[in-house]
Amino acid sequence: MSKTKLALDVVTDLRNLAGSIETLVFALENNQTVSATSVEKQQTKENEESKKSPKPTKAKLSTLEDVRAKLAALSQDGKQVQVKELITGFGAKKLSDIPAEKYPELLEEAGKL
């Protein structure tokens, strides 16, 4: 296996880990419980999706990881309430409930915070 392939695998694993951590944080903020199996299912689903679809290019729509990273950064800056309001403003209870075609709009709104 080439070094580039290994590096890409590490990046994918880190993104999955970041997604799991974000899910846990949002659940804790909402006093919900997250079982290990639900986190594992989400990671497996994300892994399968990333293997099925080719790596996104800059010309394509924003990915869930892009949106998740932006919202996580805002949350770390003390804007957890605004992030939650932004997600619910799109008619969702959690980020993964928002359709992918709305990610660019969501990123635009997040940039205004």
trRosetta pair geometry for C-beta under 8 A, 3 or more apart (Angstrom, degrees):
i j d omega theta_ij theta_ji phi_ij phi_ji
1 5 5.1 -114 -177 83 91 130
1 6 5.8 106 127 -56 115 92
2 5 4.6 98 58 6 82 101
2 6 7.0 -146 97 -3 45 86
3 6 5.6 -53 -148 38 35 113
3 7 6.2 37 153 -21 67 105
4 7 5.7 -53 -148 35 31 112
4 8 6.4 30 153 -17 64 105
5 8 5.7 -54 -148 37 31 111
5 9 6.4 35 151 -21 64 104
6 9 5.6 -53 -150 34 32 113
6 10 6.5 35 151 -20 64 103
7 10 5.6 -51 -151 33 34 113
7 11 6.5 37 150 -20 65 103
8 11 5.5 -49 -148 34 35 114
8 12 6.4 38 152 -19 65 103
8 55 8.0 -72 -153 -87 129 140
9 12 5.7 -52 -149 36 33 113
9 13 6.3 33 153 -18 65 106
10 13 5.7 -55 -148 38 32 111
10 14 6.3 32 153 -20 66 106
11 14 5.8 -55 -148 36 30 111
11 15 6.4 30 154 -19 64 104
12 15 5.8 -54 -150 34 30 111
12 16 6.5 30 152 -18 64 106
12 47 7.4 89 159 -117 120 74
12 50 5.8 146 -141 140 120 160
13 16 5.7 -55 -149 36 33 112
13 17 6.3 34 152 -20 66 105
14 17 5.5 -52 -146 36 33 113
14 18 6.3 36 153 -21 65 104
15 18 5.6 -51 -147 35 32 113
15 19 6.4 35 152 -20 63 104
15 46 7.9 -148 114 157 100 136
15 65 4.8 -21 -157 -124 124 134
16 19 5.6 -53 -151 35 32 113
16 20 6.5 32 152 -18 64 104
16 43 4.9 77 -177 -137 119 91
16 46 5.5 163 -111 93 95 136
16 47 6.6 14 -93 -62 145 86
17 20 5.7 -55 -150 36 33 111
17 21 6.3 32 153 -18 66 105
18 21 5.7 -54 -147 37 31 111
18 22 6.3 32 154 -19 65 106
18 65 7.5 80 78 -143 127 89
18 68 6.7 127 125 127 107 125
18 69 7.1 15 150 -87 149 79
18 72 7.0 -80 179 -40 106 171
19 22 5.7 -54 -147 36 30 111
19 23 6.4 34 154 -20 64 104
19 42 7.0 -146 130 138 118 119
19 43 7.5 155 80 -92 117 71
19 46 6.4 130 68 -72 165 167
19 64 7.5 41 -108 128 126 113
19 65 7.1 -74 -62 -102 110 76
19 68 5.9 -21 -100 -172 77 168
20 23 5.6 -51 -149 34 32 113
20 24 6.4 34 152 -19 64 105
20 39 5.0 71 -142 -165 106 111
20 42 6.8 151 -93 85 79 122
20 43 6.1 -4 -66 -67 120 107
21 24 5.6 -54 -151 36 33 113
21 25 6.3 33 152 -20 66 105
22 25 5.6 -52 -146 35 33 111
22 26 6.3 30 157 -15 67 105
22 68 5.6 -160 18 -167 173 108
22 71 7.7 82 -151 91 136 106
22 72 5.4 -88 -98 -86 118 115
22 95 7.5 -17 137 24 129 145
23 26 6.0 -56 -147 39 28 107
23 27 6.2 28 154 -19 63 109
23 34 6.3 128 134 -129 98 154
23 39 6.4 167 86 -110 139 89
23 42 6.5 103 -57 80 167 171
23 94 7.7 43 -125 -168 78 137
23 96 8.0 9 -96 -17 107 127
24 27 5.7 -59 -148 38 29 111
24 28 6.2 27 156 -18 66 107
24 34 5.6 -126 -107 50 64 154
24 39 7.2 14 -61 -96 96 132
25 28 5.8 -56 -147 38 30 109
25 29 6.3 32 154 -21 64 106
25 75 7.2 105 133 146 143 154
26 29 5.6 -52 -146 35 32 114
26 30 6.3 13 159 -3 65 111
26 84 7.9 151 -137 -97 96 95
26 94 6.2 112 134 -128 152 100
26 95 7.6 -149 -62 -4 164 100
27 30 6.1 -69 -147 49 29 98
27 32 4.2 -94 -158 75 80 101
27 33 6.9 36 168 -178 123 3
27 34 4.3 113 75 -39 177 113
28 31 7.4 32 -170 -79 33 31
28 32 7.6 -89 -55 50 22 66
29 80 6.4 -154 -128 179 148 133
29 84 7.3 -140 128 -75 141 134
34 38 5.9 -119 -166 70 74 123
34 39 6.0 70 156 -51 114 103
35 38 4.8 95 60 2 85 99
35 39 7.3 -153 95 -2 47 84
36 39 5.7 -56 -153 38 37 110
36 40 6.2 37 150 -20 69 107
37 40 5.5 -52 -144 38 35 112
37 41 6.2 40 154 -23 66 103
38 41 5.5 -48 -146 34 33 114
38 42 6.5 35 153 -19 63 103
39 42 5.7 -53 -151 35 32 111
39 43 6.4 32 151 -18 65 105
40 43 5.6 -53 -147 37 33 111
40 44 6.2 34 153 -20 66 106
41 44 5.7 -54 -146 37 30 111
41 45 6.2 32 154 -20 64 106
42 45 5.7 -54 -147 36 31 112
42 46 6.3 29 155 -17 65 106
42 96 7.6 -94 -138 -86 119 165
43 46 5.8 -56 -146 39 30 109
43 47 6.2 33 154 -21 65 106
44 47 5.6 -53 -147 35 30 113
44 48 6.4 30 155 -18 64 105
45 48 5.9 -55 -149 36 29 110
45 49 6.3 28 153 -18 64 108
46 49 5.7 -54 -145 38 32 111
46 50 6.2 29 157 -19 66 107
46 64 7.9 -115 -122 76 110 140
47 50 5.9 -58 -146 37 28 107
47 51 6.4 25 155 -17 64 108
48 51 5.8 -59 -149 37 30 109
48 52 6.3 28 155 -20 66 109
49 52 5.8 -57 -145 36 31 110
49 53 6.2 -1 169 8 68 110
50 53 6.7 -64 -133 52 26 88
53 56 7.7 17 134 -58 118 77
56 60 4.5 -120 -159 67 93 138
56 61 7.7 -88 -146 64 132 54
56 63 5.4 -158 0 -54 158 119
57 60 5.3 106 55 -6 68 100
60 63 8.0 43 108 -54 114 86
61 100 6.4 102 112 154 142 95
61 101 6.8 -75 -133 -115 162 46
61 103 5.9 107 162 59 105 119
61 104 6.1 -99 -148 -38 85 106
62 66 4.4 -115 -169 77 95 142
62 67 5.9 102 136 -48 124 90
62 103 4.1 -145 76 131 105 121
62 104 5.4 150 4 -73 113 63
62 107 5.4 140 -52 -28 173 144
63 66 4.8 107 54 0 71 99
63 67 7.3 -142 98 1 42 86
63 100 7.9 -18 -132 -143 41 108
63 103 7.2 150 38 -176 2 167
64 67 5.8 -58 -150 41 34 108
64 68 5.8 37 153 -22 69 111
64 95 7.4 119 -157 140 93 110
64 96 7.0 35 -145 -106 135 71
64 100 7.0 -69 -55 -106 87 91
64 103 7.1 -110 -80 -101 46 136
65 68 5.5 -53 -139 39 29 114
65 69 6.2 33 158 -23 64 105
66 69 6.0 -56 -150 33 26 110
66 70 6.6 22 154 -15 62 107
66 103 7.1 83 73 173 110 128
66 107 6.9 -16 129 -90 108 135
67 70 5.8 -57 -150 37 31 110
67 71 6.2 22 157 -11 67 110
67 95 6.7 168 120 -167 117 121
67 98 7.9 -123 150 77 163 135
67 103 5.0 -110 -55 -146 132 98
67 106 5.7 29 -134 100 126 127
67 107 5.9 -108 -102 -69 80 91
67 110 7.6 151 -149 -10 74 155
68 71 6.0 -60 -144 43 27 105
68 72 6.0 30 157 -22 65 110
68 95 6.3 115 -92 140 81 160
69 72 5.7 -55 -143 36 27 112
69 73 6.4 30 156 -21 62 105
70 73 5.9 -55 -153 33 29 111
70 74 6.6 27 151 -15 63 106
70 107 5.9 99 33 -127 170 83
70 110 5.1 92 137 124 124 150
70 111 7.8 -47 -167 -63 136 70
71 74 5.6 -52 -148 38 36 112
71 75 6.3 40 151 -23 66 104
71 83 5.0 114 -162 -147 94 122
71 86 7.5 -153 -117 78 111 136
71 87 7.7 61 -138 -59 149 107
71 95 6.6 -167 49 -95 164 137
71 110 6.1 -93 -79 -124 73 142
72 75 5.5 -51 -147 35 33 114
72 76 6.4 34 153 -19 64 104
73 76 5.7 -54 -149 36 31 111
73 77 6.6 27 151 -16 63 107
74 77 5.6 -60 -151 38 34 110
74 79 4.5 -61 167 68 89 125
74 82 7.0 -97 160 84 125 110
74 83 5.2 147 100 -72 120 114
74 110 6.2 -124 -35 -166 150 101
74 113 5.7 43 -139 92 135 142
75 78 8.0 112 177 -16 31 8
75 79 6.3 -98 -90 70 31 68
75 80 4.8 60 -141 -91 83 73
75 83 5.2 -43 -71 2 87 160
79 82 4.3 -41 -178 43 96 117
79 83 5.7 105 118 -28 87 92
79 113 5.7 106 -177 160 157 131
80 83 5.7 -56 -147 36 31 112
80 84 6.3 30 156 -18 66 106
81 84 5.8 -55 -150 37 30 110
81 85 6.3 30 152 -18 65 107
82 85 5.6 -54 -146 38 33 112
82 86 6.3 40 152 -25 65 104
82 113 5.2 134 139 -138 142 128
83 86 5.5 -51 -150 31 31 115
83 87 6.6 30 152 -17 64 103
83 110 7.6 37 -114 -122 78 101
83 113 7.6 33 -69 -120 66 174
84 87 5.8 -53 -151 35 33 110
84 88 6.4 24 154 -10 66 108
85 88 5.8 -58 -142 45 32 105
85 89 6.0 44 152 -32 65 106
86 89 5.4 -50 -148 28 28 119
86 90 7.2 21 154 -13 58 101
86 106 7.0 107 158 -153 111 84
86 109 5.8 157 -144 121 113 122
86 110 6.2 82 -173 -83 164 76
86 113 7.2 -64 -59 -59 138 133
87 90 6.2 -63 -163 34 33 104
87 92 5.5 -81 171 79 82 100
87 93 7.6 8 136 144 114 12
87 94 6.7 -14 173 -146 142 17
87 95 5.7 -79 -119 -76 125 63
87 98 6.9 -115 -146 -43 75 125
88 91 7.5 60 -177 -75 43 12
88 92 6.7 -125 -101 66 34 52
88 93 7.2 34 -98 -104 81 36
89 109 7.6 -149 89 168 140 160
90 98 5.0 23 120 -113 143 115
90 102 6.0 132 -152 145 131 149
90 106 6.3 -15 -64 -91 150 107
92 95 7.1 101 119 -98 142 15
92 97 3.6 162 -148 87 111 113
92 98 4.8 -91 -24 -59 158 76
93 97 5.8 72 40 0 69 157
94 97 5.3 104 61 -5 68 105
95 98 6.0 -50 -167 15 45 112
98 102 5.4 -106 174 75 101 124
98 103 7.2 125 120 -74 117 65
98 106 6.3 63 159 -65 158 150
99 102 5.2 87 70 4 81 104
100 103 5.6 -19 -165 -18 49 118
102 105 5.2 -57 -166 47 67 115
102 106 5.7 72 135 -28 84 104
103 106 5.4 -56 -142 38 32 114
103 107 6.2 34 159 -20 68 103
104 107 5.7 -53 -147 36 31 111
104 108 6.4 36 152 -22 64 104
105 108 5.5 -51 -150 32 33 115
105 109 6.5 30 153 -16 65 105
106 109 5.8 -54 -148 38 32 109
106 110 6.2 33 152 -21 65 107
107 110 5.5 -53 -144 37 32 114
107 111 6.4 40 153 -27 63 102
108 111 5.7 -52 -155 28 29 115
108 112 7.2 30 148 -21 59 101
109 112 5.8 -53 -162 26 37 114
109 113 7.6 48 144 -32 62 94
110 113 5.8 -39 -164 8 44 117
